[in-house]
Amino acid sequence: MSGGCCGPAAVEPKELAPRAEGAELPVVVIGAGPVGLAAAAHLAGRGIDFLVLEAGDQAGASVARWGHVRTFSPWRFNIDAAARRLLEADGWNAPDTDWPPTGAELIADYLAPLAELLGTKIRLGAKVSAISRLGYDRVRTNGRDDAPFLIRLDSGEELQARAVIDASGTYTSPNVLGGSGLPARGALGTRLRAHVESGRIRLLTGFFTHRVRETAEGVEVISRAPSGAEQSVTVDLIVAATGYRPDHSFAAELRLDLDPILGSTRALAPLIDPNQHSCGTVPGHGVNELSHPEPGYYAVGVKSYGRAPTFLMATGYEQVRSVVAALAGDWEAAREVHLDLPETGVCSSSLAEAQERRVGLATGISGGLLSIPLPPATVDAGSGGGCCG
Ligand SMILES: Cc1cc2nc3c(=O)[nH]c(=O)nc-3n(C[C@H](O)[C@H](O)[C@H](O)COP(=O)(O)OP(=O)(O)OC[C@H]3O[C@@H](n4cnc5c(N)ncnc54)[C@H](O)[C@@H]3O)c2cc1C
């Protein structure tokens, strides 16, 4: 039995050269979204064997679910450098760098050709259900770092890996409707404000969704404030825009050092805290901030941010560049963090508004990350029952 004791230690990434034992095993990347595929491109660029496991039936399966939404960040921030090198070597022409693609365009013009190049290195329909160390549950210590990772798919198939880059995103685990505080997304927030000011949309603030029930008139949503005061509205349709949370359950047998609030690593939490940062002010970061006590396991991409809505693809690309450099034993490159965002911030609402003026909106809404809070409107606690038509 291992008898390790456990104080809350800061996590130092271990400068392990690729292990002799297990060195022949591939690095497994979970998820073929923008960041998982960027990780694959960096691994390919460094000649490291890898396999991408994707639960969906296409690369960018989660992006496809918001394919109709136009990104606020133009192409030049949405393409990873290693992916670009691979694609250009194959004769690909980058789309107009100033154009913000929709999710569907991001797939058609970038993710799908990249996935095609990576070929059999990507397995579709391969949903990871559990990860551990071969022969080690979370408690056993002696010899743990030399044991390969064991990855189980929901088909029951098991695979081994020398390291795991978990880019499985958060899109499939939305926050519950009842969570208080709706994380507004920049451009959406700006447009909503205009609609609120024109009186087209009625904004209820201080609305703590407590219960939802079907009535003959529609759906009644009941708010109960911390004071106990209740109010209600009856609506035709509820769209829950309550954000996402990471699902760490399949890594439950690994030793993770998670921030108790955000669910990111504890080292990353202060850099992405939405109370302090919008996405444009998050500093570049890499393997140092992403390391867990479990060497060789890295959550990257939007999953790495936990509940913080401040993620940008560009930041995720820098994460995987650094992590893959560390896996290659190139610690100098791993620790040199580059992130080249414009001073105004790629997610500033002014950029998003300029894009809207230029290309219009794909659906009447645009994606965008937290920047401008909606203005508060006074709620008459007795005014329940009205619907918003
Ligand atoms: C509407 C919207 C607009 C956005 N606009 C922008 C923008 O303009 N600019 C920007 O920089 N960012 C934007 N983002 C944020 C972010 O860049 C994207 O969410 C991006 O897709 C995150 O990439 P990812 O690879 O980390 O995760 P995802 O794209 O979520 O990919 C995760 C992949 O993992 C797969 N997967 C999940 N679970 C498993 C499992 N158990 N086993 C195997 N595979 C699994 C999924 O099927 C999916 O393909 C936006 C996000 C949303 C939702």
The ligand as an ORCA input file, in Angstrom:
! r2SCAN-3c Opt
* xyz 0 1
  C     -20.974     29.838    -29.833
  C     -19.503     29.923    -29.571
  C     -18.744     30.892    -30.223
  C     -17.372     30.988    -29.982
  N     -16.654     31.931    -30.661
  C     -15.319     31.982    -30.489
  C     -14.528     32.919    -31.233
  O     -15.025     33.740    -31.985
  N     -13.189     32.906    -31.059
  C     -12.587     32.050    -30.197
  O     -11.350     32.079    -30.106
  N     -13.299     31.185    -29.464
  C     -14.639     31.111    -29.591
  N     -15.372     30.225    -28.854
  C     -14.726     29.466    -27.760
  C     -13.841     28.287    -28.197
  O     -12.776     28.722    -28.963
  C     -14.560     27.186    -28.876
  O     -15.521     26.688    -28.001
  C     -13.645     26.027    -29.357
  O     -14.456     25.155    -30.108
  C     -12.966     25.256    -28.234
  O     -12.133     24.283    -28.814
  P     -11.729     22.926    -28.078
  O     -10.999     22.131    -29.095
  O     -11.090     23.217    -26.788
  O     -13.109     22.195    -27.702
  P     -14.345     21.739    -28.612
  O     -14.449     22.498    -29.871
  O     -15.522     21.724    -27.701
  O     -13.963     20.245    -29.020
  C     -14.026     19.170    -28.119
  C     -14.136     17.880    -28.918
  O     -14.010     16.777    -28.007
  C     -14.990     15.788    -28.329
  N     -15.258     15.039    -27.096
  C     -15.958     15.455    -26.007
  N     -15.973     14.480    -25.067
  C     -15.262     13.441    -25.576
  C     -14.923     12.148    -25.073
  N     -15.321     11.726    -23.858
  N     -14.194     11.319    -25.870
  C     -13.774     11.731    -27.098
  N     -14.082     12.944    -27.625
  C     -14.804     13.786    -26.864
  C     -16.177     16.613    -28.830
  O     -17.036     15.813    -29.639
  C     -15.498     17.735    -29.597
  O     -15.285     17.413    -30.957
  C     -16.751     30.102    -29.063
  C     -17.518     29.132    -28.416
  C     -18.879     29.039    -28.659
  C     -19.673     27.984    -27.944
*
